[in-house]
């Protein structure tokens, strides 16, 4: 993807920065930076010496980036000294080739991890989880608005019962999508159906801790050391849920070593996480990968369902 934003994005970013800074600024250069597989991204340098990070996507309206901005703001409000979150300056665009959706935020360059980077990340996430975030409906699990997991819609309508939320808002939509696309073949889904039927048993006791604010997409690509070595959290899919969801995702795809012991020292988990709940929570992200990237993730998905059932 190009590192040069279209004119509509550049002009929108300049207007947003003027609103934040209270003075006229112009983007004078841009260069591509590493990002996800969903949107193009670049560092934008302005004529006042500032540096900003922008993403844009011709297939995504402002809603995708409004949801990202909402999630980043929620994380920033909850984060303590052991984690940092970039501040958003603006969002815009209609999600068409002539006017792509976009978001611009402060540019936080990557640095080298501090010696205690993993420990700080573990403590920082435990501190974040201790804050439940905005309550959409009197102690419920969910979020005031829907958002996205990758490019897929993520429904967050609140429910008071955690197993019901995990079944109805997380697992069932992904199973339906996999069936509809043909990624999940007829007769292949028995472990998934059995888990959905027995999810109250599998997740028994999880809701006793109450809801935590979740990052929601906590894999290794969504955290990095800032210039001073402090962990930086990006690209969230936030909602109020059981804190172990973030832990389960962190164990799937390349998270910093030493993180989980530090988290558990700050906020211990019980044996049911390792035996049962981790697999039930990882199943969601594996099914998301099925629906984004194809059937190569179906076997791990079915295995996660079987492991969750076996650990009851």
Buried (B, 14 or more C-beta within 10 A) or exposed (E): BEBBBBEBBBBBBBBBBBEBEEEEBEBEEBEEBEBBEBBBBBBBBBEEEBEBBBBBBBEBBBBBBBBBBBBBBBBBEBBBEBBBBBEBBBBBBEBEEEBBBBBBBBBBEEBEBBEBBBBBBBBBBBBBBBBBBBBBEEEBBBBBBBBBBBBBBBBBBBBEBBBBBBBBBBBBBBBEBBBEEEBBEEEBBEBBEBBBEBBEEBBBEBBEBEBBBBBBBBBEBBBBBBEEBBBBBBBBBBBBBBBBBBBBBBBBEEBBEBBBEBBBEBBEBEEBBEBBBBBBBBBBBBBBBBBBEEBEBBEBBBBBBBBBBEBE
